[in-house]
Amino acid sequence: MEIRVRSWKVFSNFEVDSVNSVLYRSFDRWIQRLQWPVAVLAVLILPSLVWATYCLASRVLIMPRSTIAFCGGVFVFVLVWRFILRFHWMGPWLMRAEHEATHLLFALLTFHPIVGLSREEKRGSHVRFLGSGNWIIQIAPYFFPTAAVILWLFAIFLPLSFFFLPWTSIALGIATGFHVVSTIREIRRDQKELIALSWKFCWMFLPSANILMLGFLIAFSKDGFSGLGEFIGDMIDPARWLLHAALGIKSHLTESST
């Protein structure tokens, strides 16, 4: 996905060897083939995600103390955005920067060499990479909370940071508020990236993807990594119940036939 603009390029004359070219082109082909199967899967798991979210909300309501600071962080960002940042150039600029950083992250994860940045007067900077790209690069900013994931990575690789920064409370709440506001602002009918993917696909994929990511953020804010495990377990429970019910019906039919 190369955005054509009239401006400057950071890295010029960037050459990629044939092995790397084959790698990202091969990834793009497989990812493109998975687009609609993933959309169907997202629709199928939506009831499980709703159930897991209900269980998480119940736990939060029973023991709200552990998420008060997180909710405070969300509220603080929404308040600051509502009365300050949305009227200042820095607010939209930060959201655009995270948007492009998310494109960059998923381009790198699918082995696309980054060849530069481009700049438009009205829209800011854009990531430029080799290849035509794929749907996951295109849709990633509309569900993936890059700022919050950076906090997760610090929590994983720098455990001592828990003593110095409130990763599981205010900071994560601010990052979540940032993600929610930016996602709401960017999902528009005139958004060319979403139009190119088709609204049918977006409506199939994005609800589940966003509920999943928000569930992870809230579960982590409540109980850390054990909270994540509990949320994932709640997601799996409906499938486990259906499997047990199906096996029970099968065994009952077998006994009846004998």
C-alpha positions in Angstrom: 0.0 0.0 0.0 1.8 3.1 -1.2 0.2 6.5 -0.7 1.0 8.9 -3.5 1.8 12.4 -2.2 3.8 15.4 -3.3 6.5 15.8 -0.7 9.6 14.3 0.8 10.9 10.8 1.3 13.1 9.8 4.3 14.9 6.7 2.8 15.7 6.8 -0.9 17.3 4.2 -3.2 16.3 1.4 -0.8 16.8 -2.0 -2.4 15.4 -5.2 -1.2 16.9 -8.6 -2.1 14.8 -11.1 -4.0 14.4 -13.4 -1.0 12.7 -10.7 1.0 10.5 -9.7 -1.9 9.3 -13.3 -2.3 8.7 -13.5 1.5 6.3 -10.5 1.8 4.6 -11.3 -1.5 3.9 -14.8 -0.3 2.6 -13.5 3.0 0.3 -11.1 1.2 -1.2 -13.8 -0.9 -2.0 -16.0 2.1 -3.3 -13.1 4.2 -5.6 -12.0 1.3 -7.0 -15.5 1.0 -7.8 -15.5 4.7 -9.7 -12.2 4.6 -13.3 -13.5 4.3 -12.7 -16.7 6.4 -11.5 -14.4 9.2 -14.5 -12.2 8.8 -16.9 -15.2 9.1 -14.9 -16.4 12.1 -15.3 -12.9 13.7 -19.0 -13.1 13.3 -19.1 -16.7 14.8 -17.1 -15.8 17.9 -19.1 -12.5 18.5 -21.6 -14.3 20.9 -18.6 -15.7 22.9 -17.0 -12.3 23.1 -20.3 -10.8 24.3 -20.5 -13.5 27.0 -16.9 -12.9 28.1 -17.5 -9.2 28.2 -20.6 -9.7 30.4 -18.6 -11.9 32.8 -15.8 -9.3 32.9 -18.3 -6.5 33.6 -19.8 -8.6 36.4 -16.4 -9.1 38.0 -15.7 -5.4 37.7 -19.0 -4.5 39.3 -18.5 -6.9 42.2 -14.9 -5.6 42.9 -14.7 -2.2 41.2 -11.8 -1.0 43.3 -9.1 -2.4 41.1 -10.4 -0.6 38.0 -11.2 2.8 39.5 -7.8 4.2 38.5 -8.1 2.7 35.0 -11.6 4.2 34.5 -10.2 7.5 35.9 -7.5 7.4 33.2 -10.2 6.9 30.5 -12.3 9.7 31.9 -9.3 12.1 32.1 -8.3 11.5 28.4 -11.9 11.9 27.2 -12.3 15.1 29.2 -9.0 16.5 28.0 -9.9 15.6 24.4 -13.4 17.1 24.7 -12.2 20.5 26.0 -8.6 20.9 24.9 -7.0 18.5 22.5 -9.6 18.4 19.8 -9.2 22.2 19.4 -5.4 22.0 19.3 -3.2 20.7 16.4 -1.5 18.2 18.8 -4.6 16.1 19.4 -5.3 15.1 15.7 -1.6 14.9 15.1 -1.1 12.4 17.8 -3.9 10.3 16.6 -2.7 10.4 13.0 0.8 9.5 14.2 -0.5 6.4 16.1 -2.6 5.5 13.0 0.5 5.5 10.8 2.6 3.8 13.5 0.0 0.9 13.5 0.3 0.7 9.7 4.1 0.5 10.1 3.9 -2.1 12.8 1.7 -4.5 10.7 3.7 -3.9 7.6 6.8 -5.0 9.4 5.0 -8.0 10.9 4.1 -9.1 7.4 7.8 -8.5 6.2 7.2 -5.4 4.1 10.3 -3.2 4.0 9.6 0.4 5.1 11.1 2.6 2.4 10.2 6.0 3.7 7.7 8.6 5.0 5.6 11.0 2.9 4.0 14.2 4.0 0.9 16.0 2.9 0.2 19.6 4.0 -3.3 18.8 5.3 -3.1 15.2 6.3 0.4 14.8 7.8 2.8 11.9 7.4 2.2 8.6 5.8 4.2 5.3 6.0 5.5 4.1 2.6 6.5 0.4 2.2 7.2 -1.9 -0.7 4.5 -4.1 -2.1 0.7 -3.7 -2.5 0.1 -4.6 1.2 -2.8 -6.6 2.6 -6.0 -6.2 4.4 -4.6 -6.6 7.9 -2.2 -3.7 7.4 -5.1 -1.6 6.0 -7.6 -2.3 8.8 -5.2 -2.5 11.8 -5.5 1.1 13.0 -9.2 0.7 13.4 -9.0 -2.0 16.1 -5.4 -2.3 17.3 -4.5 -0.1 20.3 -0.8 0.5 19.6 -0.3 3.0 22.5 -1.8 0.5 25.0 0.2 -2.4 23.6 3.4 -0.4 24.2 2.5 -0.3 27.9 1.9 -4.1 27.8 5.3 -4.7 26.3 6.9 -2.6 29.1 5.0 -4.6 31.7 6.3 -7.9 30.1 9.9 -7.0 29.6 10.4 -4.5 32.4 8.7 -6.1 35.4 10.3 -3.5 37.8 8.4 -0.8 36.0 5.4 -1.7 38.0 7.1 0.0 40.9 7.6 3.3 39.1 4.7 3.7 36.6 1.0 2.8 36.9 0.8 0.5 33.9 -2.3 -1.3 35.1 -4.2 1.8 36.1 -4.1 5.4 35.0 -1.6 5.1 32.2 -3.4 2.2 30.6 -6.8 4.0 31.1 -5.4 7.1 29.2 -4.1 4.8 26.4 -7.5 3.1 26.2 -9.3 6.4 26.1 -7.0 7.5 23.3 -7.7 4.3 21.4 -11.5 4.6 21.8 -11.7 8.3 20.8 -9.3 7.8 17.8 -11.2 4.8 16.6 -14.6 6.5 16.8 -13.1 9.5 14.9 -11.6 7.4 12.2 -14.4 5.0 11.3 -16.3 7.2 8.9 -18.2 6.6 5.7 -15.7 8.6 3.7 -12.7 6.7 5.0 -11.0 5.5 1.9 -9.2 2.6 3.6 -12.4 1.2 4.9 -14.2 1.7 1.6 -11.5 -0.2 -0.2 -11.9 -3.1 2.1 -15.7 -3.0 1.7 -18.2 -2.0 4.5 -19.5 -5.6 4.5 -16.2 -6.9 5.6 -15.7 -4.1 8.1 -19.0 -4.7 9.8 -18.2 -8.4 10.0 -14.7 -8.0 11.4 -14.4 -4.8 13.4 -17.1 -5.3 16.1 -15.5 -8.6 17.3 -11.9 -7.2 16.9 -12.7 -4.1 18.9 -14.6 -6.0 21.7 -11.7 -8.4 21.9 -9.0 -5.7 22.3 -11.1 -3.6 24.7 -11.8 -6.8 26.7 -8.1 -7.5 26.9 -7.3 -3.9 28.1 -10.0 -3.9 30.8 -9.1 -7.5 32.0 -5.4 -6.6 32.2 -6.2 -3.4 34.1 -8.2 -5.4 36.6 -6.0 -8.4 37.3 -3.0 -8.2 35.1 -2.1 -11.2 33.0 -4.2 -13.5 35.2 -7.1 -11.3 34.2 -6.3 -11.8 30.5 -6.3 -15.6 31.1 -9.7 -15.4 32.8 -11.2 -13.3 29.9 -9.9 -15.9 27.4 -11.3 -18.7 29.5 -14.7 -17.0 29.4 -14.5 -16.7 25.7 -13.8 -20.5 25.4 -16.6 -21.5 27.8 -19.6 -21.3 25.3 -17.7 -23.5 22.8 -16.9 -26.0 25.6 -20.6 -26.0 26.7 -21.7 -26.7 23.2 -19.2 -29.5 22.8 -20.3 -31.1 26.0 -24.0 -30.8 25.1 -23.3 -32.3 21.6 -21.4 -35.2 23.2 -24.1 -35.7 25.8 -26.8 -35.8 23.0 -24.7 -38.3 21.0 -24.1 -40.6 24.0 -27.8 -40.4 24.8 -28.8 -41.4 21.3 -26.2 -44.2 21.3 -27.7 -45.6 24.6 -31.2 -45.3 23.2 -30.3 -47.2 20.1 -28.8 -50.0 22.1 
